[in-house]
Amino acid sequence: MKWRISIYLLIIILVIGIIYQPFVKKEARESITFFPIDNAFSFKEADSELSFVRGTTSNYDLLWKVNSETSERVYLRQDIAMIFENGRLNNKMTEWKTSASKIDLEKDIISSIPGLWEAISFHQGEIHLSEEKYRSVQRMSKDYLYAAKLDQSFSSFQVPKDTTERKAKNELDEKTNKFLQQTLTQTTNFYQIDINEYSVISLVSLTDYNSKPLPGFSPSKSQEIIGKLWEGLYKNYFLGITTKNGQRVSPIGSSMPFILISKDKKYLFVLFQTTNGENIQLIQYIS
């Protein structure tokens, strides 16, 4: 009798373990943790790519690809990718791999309105040198594309080659910049922030600091700030936005974040608006 009870208990424990295991993995993966950069590791490849697939009189298709590869296999690899349409988050993708070096992602994007498309990715590797010694390797990449209805159907370009494309570029730039400047003005006014006391960087412009330091910081400190910034963006923007009433909402449709680094180098703000226009402020202290 005791033997039968032991078998039943074992079966129950195994079933619970099988059911619970995916939730444990999911929870563990829904985080990014910055560790000191290990310069012995690097990225052989880190690219975001936007390409125009086809255009009709009513819509068009884009192919969005993200590829990265570290110099060698690491304990944990992750890529986080976001794509913005005229300043608003249109889509996102991510992947985790354990004991890996390479990640390849791609997604089809369909739209029916002219757009300035801007894609940005954060590529990261978590390195376990020992049970108590963890390190990181990281890099960012971006790409952009203009899609507009030229003549009878939609087509795309990066650099305008004629008057028609220059006109389309100027219109899309003006539309996007006007929207983003409006969100920046509204959020800084709402939180009573004197913008003159900060260095202001849009999210897609953050890639400029892959190989040069943030204003006023050393290269190593700059990489630490960027790594921790993405740690916060992943949790509080990419996975979902917590509103004032505590509701968790999708980031799709929200504005591109601005990063405001205080000139006294003590903290930074991340400012954006939800798809419903609610002002959101995140803060990261710089130690």
N, C-alpha and C positions, 0 to 999 in steps of 0.2 A: 504493500500500500504506500509506504514512504517512498519507495522507488518510483512509483507512478506519479506521485505528487511532485517529485523532483524533476521528472521528465516534463510534466505540464508547466512547471515554473520556468524551466529552461526555454521551452517553446515560447511562452509569453514574453520572456525577456528578449529573445531574439526578434520576435515580431515587433515589439516596441522599439528596439534598436534600429530595425530596418525602416520603420515609419518615421522615426525621429531624426535619423541621420541626415536626410536632405536639408532639414531645417537648420541643423547645426552648421552644415557646410555653407548654406545661404547666409546665415548670420555672420559667420566668420569672414565671408568674402565681401560683405557690404561695408568695407572700410579700407582706407589707405593709411598707412602709417609711415611717416618720414623717419628715416634713419640717416646718420651721417653718410655723406657721399664717399664711395670708394672709387678713387681715380684709377684703380687697376682694371676696372670694368668700364665699358663704353658701349655706345650703340653703333653697330655697323650700318644699320639702316633705321630711319625714323621719318616716315613720310605720311602726309595727308594729300589725297589727290581727288580733284573733282573733274569729271569729264562729261561732255554733252553727248548723249546717246542718240536722241532723235527729237525733232520738233514738228508739230503740226500747226494748223491754223488756230487750234483751241488750247493746246497744252504742250508740255515737253517733259522728257525724261533725263535725269542726271544719274551718273554712277559715282557713288562716294566710296572711296577705298582708303583704308588705313593699314599700313604695313610697318612693322618694326622688328628688329633683331638685335639682341645684345651680343657682345663679343664672345660670350660663352654662356652655357646653360646656368640659370640661377634658380634659387629655391622657389620664387614666385614671380611670375610675369603678369602685368596688367596694362592694357591700353584703355583710355577713356577718350571718347570722341564726341564732339558736339558740332552741329551745323546750324548756322543762323541765316535766316532769310530776311533781308531788309532790317536787320537789327534785332529780330526776334528768334528765339530758339525754335527751330523747325523739327529737329530730330536728334537722336543720340544713339550711341552704341558703345558697348564695352565687352571685354572678355578677360577672363582669368585663366592662367595655366600654371600648374605646378611643375617644377623641374623642367623648365623649358627656356628657350632663347627667343623663339619667333612667334609672332602673332600676326594674323591676316584677318582683316574685317572688310566687309563691303555691304552696301545697302543701295537699293534703288530709290530715287527721290522723284516724285511726280508733282508738277505744279502747273497752274494755269494763269499765273500773273507774272509780269516782269520782275526780276529779282537780282539783287546783289547777294550772292551766296558766299558765306565765309565759314570755313571749317577749321577747327582747332582740335588738336589731340595732345594728350599727356601720356607719355610712354614711361613706364616705371618697372624696375626690377628690384625685388627684395632679396638680399644676399644674406645667407646664414653662414658666417665663418666658423661659428661654434654655437653651442647651446645658449650662450649668453652674449654673443657678439654678433649684432646684426648691422648690415650696411645697405645703402641704396645706390642705384644708378637711375638717372632720369633725363628725359629730354622732351621738348615740345616741338610740334610741327603744325603747319597751317597751309591752306590753299584757298583760292578765291576764284569766282567765276561770275561774269555778268550774263544773264539770260534775258533777252528782249525780243519782242515781236518786230522783226525787221522785214519790210515788204509784206508778204502774205503769211508767213509762218514764223515760228519762234526759232531763234538760233542763239549762239553764245560767242563770247570772246573774253579774253583777259585784257589785252591791250587793244584799244580801238584803232582800226586801220583806215577809217574814212569818216566823213562828216556825220553820217547817220549813226554810226557806232559811238562817236564822241558825244553826240547829243543824248543817246540812250544812257551812256555812262554818267554824264553829268546829272541827268534826271534821277537816276538810281542813287548816286552818291548824295545828292541833295535830300532826297526822301529819307534815306537811312540816317544821315548825319543829323537832320532835323529831329527825327524821332529820338535818337540816342541823346542828343543834347537836351532835349525836352525832359527825358527821364532823369538825366543827371541834375538838371536844374531843380526839378520837382523833388527829388530825393534829398538833395543837399539843403534845400529850403525847409523841407519837412523835418529834417533832423538838426536844423540850425547849424550847419557845417560851413565854415569859412573856407572855400575851396582854395584860397591863396596860401593856406597853411599846409597844402598837400601836393604831392606829385601824383598826377592823375594818369592812369593807364587803362585803356580798354582791354577786355579779356583777350581778344585776338592779337593785340599789340604786345602781349606778354612774351610771345615767342622771340621778340627782339632781344630778350635777355637770356637766351640760351648760352651765348658766348661772351656777353658783357654784363657787368653787375648792375643791379638796380641803383638808382640815384642815391649816392651817399653811403653805399655798403661795399664791403669787400666781396670778391667773387664767391668765396665759401659761404659767407653769411647770406648773400643773395640767393644762392641755391637752396639754402635751408629755408629761407622765407618762402620761396616759390614752392618747394616741396610741401611745406605745411599749409600753404594757401590752397593747393590742389586737394590736400587732405580734407580741408574744410569745405571746399566747393563740391567735392564728391558727396559728402554727407548731407550738406545743407542746400544744395542747388540741384546737382545732377540726379540724385535719388528722389528728391522731392523737397518742396519748400514748406516750412512751417509758418503759417500766417499768424496774425496777432491773436486770433481766437483759438489758436492751438491746432487748427485744422491742417492736415498734411495734403498739399495739392501738387499736381504735376507741374514741372517746370516748362513744359511745352507751351509756347506762346509768350513766355516771359521775356523781358528785355535782356540784352547782352549786359553782363555785369561790368561795372567800373571798379577798379582797384584804386583806392586813395591812400597813399603812404604818407604818414605824418612826417613833416620835415624835421621834427625832433627825434625821429627814428625810433619811437617808442611803440607804435601800433599802426595797424592799417584797417581801413574799412572796405567792405565789399558792398556796393549799392546797386540795386536793380528794382524793377517792378514786376509783379506777377502779371499774368495775362489779363487779370481783372483790374489792373492799375494800382494794386496795393503796394505801398513803398516798403521795401525790405532792407534792413541794415545788418550786416554781419561784422564782427570785430575779431581781429587777430592781434594779440600782444606780441611784441618783438622783444625777446629777452636778450 
